[in-house]
Amino acid sequence: MIELKHLLNYTLAFYMWLVLGRAALSFFTTDRKNFFYNMLYIPTQPAYRLVSFLPCCHTLTIVIGLFLLRYAVIKLL
C-alpha cells in the first residue's frame, strides 16, 4: 500500500516534470495545435495562471515552489 507521503511526492514530481517539459518544448513551438505541446499545456496552465502576477521567470518560480512542496512533504509527513 502506498503511503500518502509517497503518493504526494510522486504526484508533485510528475507535475514538476510536466512544467519542465512544457518549458523545454516552448523553445521549439508554442503552437496550441501541436499535440505534444497541448498535452503539456492543459495540465500546467493552472500553475502558470497562479503565478501570472510575476513579470518574468514563471517556470523557475513554479519549479522551485514544487521542489519546496516536495521537500516539505518528505520532511513533515
C-alpha positions as CSV (number, residue, x, y, z in Angstrom):
1,M,0.0,0.0,0.0
2,I,1.4,3.4,-1.0
3,E,1.5,5.9,1.8
4,L,0.1,9.3,1.5
5,K,3.6,10.8,1.7
6,H,4.8,8.8,-1.3
7,L,1.7,9.5,-3.3
8,L,2.1,13.3,-2.8
9,N,5.8,13.1,-3.5
10,Y,5.3,11.2,-6.8
11,T,2.4,13.5,-7.9
12,L,4.4,16.7,-7.2
13,A,7.4,15.2,-9.0
14,F,5.3,14.3,-12.0
15,Y,3.8,17.8,-12.2
16,M,7.3,19.3,-11.9
17,W,8.4,17.3,-14.9
18,L,5.4,18.4,-16.8
19,V,6.3,22.0,-16.2
20,L,9.9,21.4,-17.2
21,G,8.7,19.6,-20.3
22,R,6.5,22.5,-21.3
23,A,9.4,24.9,-20.8
24,A,11.7,22.8,-22.9
25,L,9.1,22.3,-25.7
26,S,8.3,26.0,-25.7
27,F,11.8,26.6,-27.2
28,F,10.7,24.8,-30.3
29,T,7.0,25.5,-30.6
30,T,4.1,27.3,-28.8
31,D,1.5,26.2,-31.3
32,R,-1.6,25.0,-29.4
33,K,-2.5,22.8,-32.4
34,N,0.6,20.7,-31.7
35,F,-0.4,17.6,-29.8
36,F,2.6,17.3,-27.6
37,Y,2.6,21.0,-26.6
38,N,-1.1,20.9,-25.9
39,M,-0.7,17.7,-23.8
40,L,1.7,19.7,-21.6
41,Y,-0.1,23.0,-21.8
42,I,-3.5,21.9,-20.5
43,P,-2.4,20.4,-17.1
44,T,0.2,23.0,-16.4
45,Q,-1.9,26.1,-17.3
46,P,-3.4,26.5,-13.8
47,A,0.1,26.7,-12.2
48,Y,1.1,29.4,-14.8
49,R,-2.1,31.3,-14.2
50,L,-1.4,31.2,-10.4
51,V,2.0,33.0,-10.9
52,S,0.9,35.3,-13.7
53,F,1.4,38.3,-11.5
54,L,5.2,37.9,-11.8
55,P,6.8,39.8,-14.7
56,C,9.2,37.0,-15.6
57,C,10.5,33.6,-14.5
58,H,7.2,31.8,-14.3
59,T,8.7,28.4,-14.9
60,L,11.5,28.9,-12.4
61,T,9.0,30.0,-9.8
62,I,6.8,27.0,-10.4
63,V,9.6,24.5,-10.3
64,I,11.1,26.0,-7.1
65,G,7.7,26.0,-5.5
66,L,7.1,22.4,-6.4
67,F,10.5,21.4,-5.2
68,L,9.9,23.1,-1.8
69,L,6.5,21.4,-1.6
70,R,8.1,18.0,-2.3
71,Y,10.7,18.7,0.4
72,A,8.0,19.7,2.9
73,V,6.1,16.6,2.1
74,I,9.1,14.4,2.6
75,K,10.3,16.0,5.8
76,L,7.0,16.8,7.5
77,L,4.8,13.8,6.8
